[in-house]
């Protein structure tokens, strides 16, 4: 078996692609709208179509990788992803840009599905949760650094110039997997699992563990994409923050995610999956209540919103690795398909929230605050459902 460190590097590179793709784009959104002579809402919709592509792409890669293996699927998808970034540099209208981002989302979905499936190929239970948590630690560098890089690239060149960075990341990931990754789901294992009748998607639906853990991760993604889709228009467009300063503000938000991911990796083995989820949900709820109370009291500032968003991302980082391990652990023989369904629901939630915030954009901070608060309430309710189910059992 490959070393823990090598697997961690490989899956972290995969898991960093989507946050890089999204977060380097956030400080560039107003600039790209100007370059295309289009409204900001069009560029918000491009984020929604990107997320929709990522969601739908999950339906492709689980079954494909279970049949043909992880390596060819990753390399092929990363080549397509890189080509889409190059096309974004060549086009000159927002309407084409919106649909190219959709195709890029289809390609980027591979990274999320394959990261979870590769981990499940090698690890189980608490050890898998530890790998998930450390993967989030390493890959969390992308959302910390990407908005800072995006802000500087936008200020010094243009918003669209951020796609040079995106293209480079895609090409390097494709090359890394082509040269260094040893297939984790080889042909003889695939044949044996097919002979053992691994079941179908109905088996996932009948698993209360899979359903509840997947739903709680999906709920956290509502809040995550409230922040991704709403923070830039709110801080830059409403409160007048510059793209460069926004990059540092967003990096601050994701720094909370980075630190909490490290803590989750250290504690999940001793605390347990369900307690970790409850802890994270409590942090998310605190962030939502803080934001809604400060809004009701008309205490609104850019750094105040950043503080609430940062707290939510701390809760997100505590929940995501634990819930992912809890959902995936029972399904070694159909890890690709289990990862496919989980990722599809997560990114569908993200696409839905991006569309909602695009439609609800009213040049105030309120749509963002309401979205984060509602998400935190839903996360907490589902965490309680997991806790009570365990007690009833």
Beta strands, then each sheet from edge to edge (+ up, - down):
end
